[in-house]
Every structure is written in structure tokens, then in C-alpha cells.
């Protein structure tokens, strides 16, 4: 056991010595910045993005006022992009335009900054701050480059991101229905439609508003029941007028029949 540990320690020491003396480590310690830049490009072209990133980061401040400055930020953006660190990638791509607005790399970098924000956007069930940010960046790109060949892709991405927001609003509102808080469900479901009037969940949302209104009325005290059933009938009329052939129609008609019967009583 002791011999095994001793051998392992020797391997660790030897590896540390080897890597500390490797050409890459020498580059990191070097002050030959022209050589470091050339080698960083070579590592990048070999798809060794980690080493390329390390070298470009060493050069970022050195070449800040040179004609290589925007290229270094651009390469750093792609190094992080290919390593799937989209937050850092977006940061570096964004800085190409922020620091060097006349750069020939700006259009591509602005797109990639927005695209990386899109890739970094979370699942609909999580906080959507990044999603709103990605939408704003994509829209800003469209506004800045209205003739860009990337406009179609930007609009497709915005649609996907808005779908995430629609789904979050719908599922959040639907949760009130699932837990039996029908009054809150009606309010939340209507708010979701107010925010996303063309939602792909519109049919189900209107049905759930109808059903939540009905269940809220049905569970009400006698003196409130008729008034609330009348509101249910209004929700039925809205639902049927928009979706007369809905798959929810059978249940909707049952609700209508019970509501009408209750009001007659």
C-alpha cells in the first residue's frame, strides 16, 4: 500500500514537472506576445479551444489598443462557445461591438452574442430573465441589421423563446386550477391570455377559464351561486364562439347545462 502511494506521488510530481515545462506553459509565461498570438491561432485552428482561450486571455489587455483587439475578443467568444460556456461566449461577443463599434466583425459578433444568450436560456419552468434578455438582444440585432441574411433565423429564435414564456405563463396559471384555487385560476388564466393573446394554448386556456369559473360557482355559498353561474355562462359563450369544434366541447356543454339549470332554480 505504501509502495503504491509512493509511486502515485512520483507520477503526480513527474506530471506536474512535465506540464510546467511544456511548450504551452512556457508560452503562458512568455512576454513574446506576437508569438503567443500566432500560437493561440494555431491552437484555435486545431480546435484546442481551452489552450487557445488561455493564450487569448493573456493577450486581451496587451492588445487592447491594437488592430488585433477585436479579433482577440472574437476568438475568445468562439473559444467559450465551442466549450459550451454560453454566458462567457456572449460576454466576449458583445464586447466586440461595445468596444469596437466599427469592427468588421461586429455583425457576426452581435448575432453570436444574442445566439449564445438564446442557448443559455433556461427551461420554461425556471426563471425567465435570461429568456427576456435573449429576445431583447435578437430584436436589437434585427433593428440594427434589417438587411442581414440572419433575420429569418433571428425571428425563428424569437418565436421559440416567446413560446417558452407562453408555456410558463400557461402552466403557472394552470397550476391554480390543479390545486383547486378556482378563483385565482380564472384571474391567472385571463392574465396569461392578456399577455399572450395569440398563445398556442388559447383553446385550452379558455376552456380552463370556463371550467374554473363553473367549479368556483358550484362551490359557492347559495346566495352567490346564481351570480357566479351567470358569469360561467358568459365564459361558455366566449369559448364556443372561438372554438365551436373544440375537443373540449362535450364537457363545456355539460357545464352549460348545469349552469342553466342552477340559474332556473
C-alpha positions in Angstrom: 0.0 0.0 0.0 2.8 2.4 0.9 4.7 1.5 -2.2 1.5 2.2 -4.3 1.1 5.6 -2.7 4.8 6.4 -3.2 4.5 5.5 -6.9 1.4 7.6 -7.3 3.1 10.6 -5.7 6.0 10.2 -8.1 3.6 10.2 -11.0 1.9 13.3 -9.8 5.2 15.1 -9.3 6.5 14.0 -12.7 3.3 15.1 -14.4 3.4 18.5 -12.7 7.0 18.9 -13.7 6.2 17.8 -17.3 3.3 20.2 -17.7 5.1 23.1 -16.0 7.9 22.6 -18.6 5.6 22.0 -21.6 5.7 24.4 -24.6 2.3 25.6 -23.7 3.3 26.6 -20.1 6.3 28.4 -21.5 4.1 30.3 -23.8 1.9 31.4 -20.8 4.9 32.7 -19.1 6.4 34.3 -22.2 6.5 38.0 -23.0 6.8 37.4 -26.7 3.2 38.5 -27.4 3.4 38.2 -31.2 4.4 34.5 -30.8 1.7 33.9 -28.2 -0.9 35.4 -30.7 0.3 33.2 -33.5 0.3 30.1 -31.3 -3.2 30.9 -30.0 -4.5 31.0 -33.6 -2.8 27.6 -34.2 -4.4 26.1 -31.1 -7.8 27.5 -32.2 -7.4 26.0 -35.7 -6.6 22.7 -34.1 -9.8 23.0 -32.1 -7.9 23.1 -28.8 -10.1 25.8 -27.5 -9.1 25.6 -23.9 -5.4 26.4 -24.6 -6.4 29.0 -27.3 -8.6 30.7 -24.7 -5.9 30.8 -22.1 -3.5 32.4 -24.6 -6.0 34.9 -25.9 -7.0 35.9 -22.4 -3.3 36.7 -21.7 -3.3 39.0 -24.8 -6.7 40.7 -24.2 -5.3 43.7 -22.3 -1.9 43.7 -24.1 -3.5 44.3 -27.5 -6.4 46.5 -26.3 -5.5 49.4 -28.5 -4.2 47.5 -31.5 -5.8 46.2 -34.7 -5.9 42.8 -33.2 -8.1 43.8 -30.2 -11.5 43.0 -31.8 -10.1 39.7 -33.2 -9.0 38.6 -29.8 -12.4 39.2 -28.3 -14.0 37.5 -31.3 -11.8 34.4 -30.9 -12.4 34.3 -27.1 -16.1 34.3 -27.9 -15.8 31.3 -30.1 -13.4 29.5 -27.7 -16.1 29.7 -25.0 -18.9 28.9 -27.5 -17.2 25.7 -28.5 -16.7 24.8 -24.9 -20.4 25.4 -24.3 -19.9 28.2 -21.8 -22.5 30.4 -23.5 -22.6 33.1 -20.8 -18.9 33.9 -21.2 -19.2 33.5 -25.0 -22.0 36.0 -25.1 -20.0 38.4 -23.0 -17.0 38.4 -25.3 -19.0 38.6 -28.5 -21.0 41.5 -27.0 -17.8 43.4 -26.2 -16.6 43.3 -29.8 -19.4 45.8 -30.7 -19.3 47.6 -27.4 -15.6 48.3 -27.5 -15.0 48.5 -31.3 -18.3 49.6 -32.9 -16.6 50.0 -36.4 -15.2 46.5 -36.4 -15.8 44.4 -39.5 -16.5 41.5 -37.0 -19.3 43.4 -35.3 -22.3 42.0 -37.2 -21.3 38.4 -36.7 -20.3 39.0 -33.1 -23.6 40.8 -32.3 -25.5 37.9 -33.7 -23.4 35.3 -31.8 -23.9 37.3 -28.5 -27.7 37.1 -29.0 -27.5 33.4 -30.1 -25.4 32.4 -27.1 -28.0 34.1 -24.8 -30.6 32.0 -26.6 -28.6 28.8 -26.0 -28.2 29.8 -22.3 -31.9 30.4 -21.8 -33.4 28.0 -19.2 -36.2 25.6 -19.4 -39.7 27.2 -19.3 -40.2 26.1 -15.7 -37.3 28.2 -14.4 -36.7 31.9 -14.0 -37.1 33.5 -17.5 -34.8 36.6 -17.0 -32.3 35.2 -19.5 -35.1 34.5 -22.0 -36.3 38.1 -22.0 -32.6 39.2 -22.4 -32.1 36.9 -25.3 -35.3 38.2 -27.0 -34.2 41.8 -26.5 -30.8 41.0 -28.0 -32.3 39.3 -31.0 -34.7 42.1 -31.6 -31.8 44.6 -31.2 -29.9 42.7 -33.9 -32.9 42.8 -36.3 -33.2 46.5 -35.7 -29.5 47.2 -36.3 -29.1 44.9 -39.3 -32.5 44.8 -41.1 -30.9 43.5 -44.3 -28.9 40.8 -42.6 -29.1 37.2 -44.0 -29.7 36.1 -40.4 -33.0 37.9 -39.9 -35.1 34.8 -40.7 -33.1 32.8 -38.1 -33.5 35.6 -35.5 -37.3 35.6 -36.0 -37.4 31.9 -35.6 -35.4 32.0 -32.4 -37.6 34.8 -31.0 -40.7 32.6 -31.7 -39.1 29.8 -29.8 -38.2 32.0 -26.8 -41.7 33.5 -26.7 -43.1 30.0 -26.7 -41.1 29.4 -23.5 -42.7 32.5 -22.0 -46.2 31.5 -23.2 -45.8 28.0 -21.7 -44.5 29.3 -18.4 -47.5 31.7 -18.2 -50.0 29.0 -19.1 -48.5 26.3 -16.8 -48.3 28.7 -13.9 -51.9 29.7 -14.3 -53.0 26.1 -14.8 -51.4 25.2 -11.5 -54.1 27.2 -9.7 -56.7 25.0 -11.4 -54.9 21.8 -10.5 -54.7 22.8 -6.8 -58.4 23.8 -6.7 -58.0 27.5 -6.3 -60.5 28.3 -9.0 -60.9 32.0 -8.3 -57.2 32.5 -8.7 -57.1 30.2 -11.7 -59.6 32.4 -13.6 -57.6 35.5 -12.9 -54.2 33.9 -13.7 -55.5 32.3 -16.9 -57.0 35.6 -18.1 -53.8 37.4 -17.4 -51.9 34.8 -19.4 -54.1 35.5 -22.4 -53.8 39.2 -21.9 -50.0 38.8 -22.1 -50.1 36.3 -25.0 -53.4 36.8 -26.9 -52.2 34.6 -29.8 -51.0 31.9 -27.5 -51.0 28.4 -28.9 -52.6 27.4 -25.6 -55.5 29.7 -26.2 -58.2 27.0 -26.7 -57.2 25.1 -23.5 -56.9 28.3 -21.6 -60.4 29.5 -22.5 -61.7 26.0 -21.6 -60.0 26.1 -18.2 -61.4 29.6 -17.5 -64.8 28.2 -18.2 -64.3 25.1 -16.0 -62.7 27.1 -13.2 -65.5 29.6 -13.3 -68.0 26.8 -13.1 -66.3 25.0 -10.2 -65.9 28.2 -8.3 -69.6 28.9 -8.7 -70.6 25.4 -7.9 -68.6 25.6 -4.6 -70.0 29.0 -3.6 -72.5 29.8 -0.9 -76.1 29.7 -2.1 -76.5 33.5 -2.2 -73.5 33.8 -4.6 -74.1 30.7 -6.7 -76.6 32.1 -9.3 -74.5 35.3 -9.9 -71.4 33.2 -10.5 -73.1 30.7 -12.7 -74.2 33.6 -14.9 -70.5 34.5 -15.3 -69.9 30.9 -16.2 -72.4 31.2 -19.0 -70.6 34.2 -20.3 -67.3 32.3 -20.3 -69.1 29.5 -22.2 -70.3 31.9 -24.9 -66.7 33.2 -25.3 -65.3 29.7 -25.5 -67.9 28.4 -28.0 -67.7 31.5 -30.2 -63.9 31.0 -30.7 -63.7 27.2 -30.7 -67.1 25.7 -31.8 -65.4 22.4 -32.8 -63.2 22.1 -29.8 -62.3 18.7 -28.4 -63.4 20.1 -25.0 -66.9 20.8 -26.3 -68.7 17.8 -24.7 -67.5 18.8 -21.2 -68.3 22.5 -22.0 -71.9 21.6 -23.0 -72.3 19.7 -19.7 -71.1 22.7 -17.8 -73.5 24.9 -19.7 -76.5 22.6 -19.0 -75.8 22.5 -15.2 -75.2 26.3 -15.1 -78.6 26.9 -16.9 -80.4 24.5 -14.6 -78.9 26.2 -11.5 -79.9 29.6 -12.6 -83.5 28.5 -13.1 -83.6 27.2 -9.5 
